[in-house]
Amino acid sequence: MEIGVLALQGDFAEHLGILTQIGVKGREIRLPEQLEGLDGLIIPGGESTAIGKIAVDFGLIEPLRQFGLEKAIWGTCAGAILLSKDVHGKQPLLGLMDITVARNAFGRQVDSFEIDLSAPFLEVQDGEAKSYRAVFIRAPIIESVYGRAEVLLKVPHGQIVAAKQGRLLATSFHPELTEDDRFHRYFLELTR
């Protein structure tokens, strides 16, 4: 198995580190031809408008869209924005997931936070489902989920922070910034 990580901007190195840690070959992706032979792709957190603009400049938008129609893509934070169909503004989007996203919905950098979330769909550890510690940095929220998409996680106030649609996964938070590799393992299951 080989998973690509879009390496245009943002925290792609952290995702590659976790893939290595769990024994999966990871590859930095910067050009359309590098998508060939991948089993899945992670679009990391960073600045969604910057990632989108660079993807346009490198001719990646349509190849990424086609990839997502056939294979698994996981977008974390900025990556979730890129997967969405609407962000209430003009910026390049892949438009693959039936979700609407609000950028920076939890506030600015100083408003970043961590919270334990109940995630029973993640791999059980020691016979019981353990909560998942989610890291939010200038995070978006998933305002609405419709069509074929489904809600996976909400924070206690009810905002949606993770959604799935077939082999597509969107998370508002940064699993690559924790020691917990269960979300990466969950994504690997979606690639199969």
PyMOL commands that set and color helices and strands:
alter all, ss='L'
color gray80, all
select helices_A, chain A and resi 12-21+32-35+48-57+61-70+78-83+109-111+175-177+182-191
alter helices_A, ss='H'
color red, helices_A
select strands_A, chain A and resi 2-6+25-29+40-43+72-76+84-86+97-102+113-117+132-136+141-145+150-154+160-165+168-171
alter strands_A, ss='S'
color yellow, strands_A
deselect
rebuild
show_as cartoon
